[in-house]
């Protein structure tokens, strides 16, 4: 792996930590490290991340960064089996970070497994939520949804759609049925607030 690849992997890891924090996982301060410390972790093959949310939900992130080979179905099966075999939480959420997008067959196989997300390096080389043109997205709780429906006398199905494949929806881990509040700021018009139903 050359210097540029290591730099890109460092950026991806940084974005992953920001994404987990935005999903309300407890990210310890000491996870935010310098590039030099990152190189030590890389040398020890110790980039995996295992975190908790509210002391109940756990998430495991595995970086698959072998730049000299494509990840096969056998590799993916092995990683999933290894992760599930070393955890006491049967509902653990798994994120696989791949150098390249998985093949169509591998993606279909992964989509059949609950609680697994797959991201490519290109997807996470920068934090999309920090782009100047991306408005703020806030996932509503069940109570906030009920308040919204009561206020506007509408149902979830009447809200405009936000595909769960949307880049920002994927970043926040939104699922079908979620409701998202979007705040778009304009220098001339102030704030515009609108809502989307994730489908």
Number of C-alpha atoms within 10 A of each C-alpha: 9 7 8 9 13 16 15 16 22 21 17 22 24 18 19 22 19 18 20 20 15 16 15 13 20 16 18 10 7 6 12 14 13 9 13 10 11 20 16 12 14 14 10 9 10 12 19 13 16 15 17 16 15 9 9 8 13 19 19 18 23 19 21 20 18 11 13 7 8 16 19 13 16 9 12 16 13 12 15 16 11 11 14 17 11 8 12 8 13 9 13 21 18 20 18 20 23 21 21 16 17 18 13 9 11 16 14 11 13 20 13 9 10 11 13 17 17 18 19 17 20 13 19 20 18 16 17 16 18 10 9 7 10 14 16 15 18 14 20 15 12 11 8 12 18 14 12 17 14 11 9 8 8 12 13 18 12 10 15 13 15 19 17 20 15 11 13 19 18 16 23 19 16 21 15 12 12 19 25 22 16 18 16 16 15 9 6 6 8 9 12 11 12 13 20 20 21 23 16
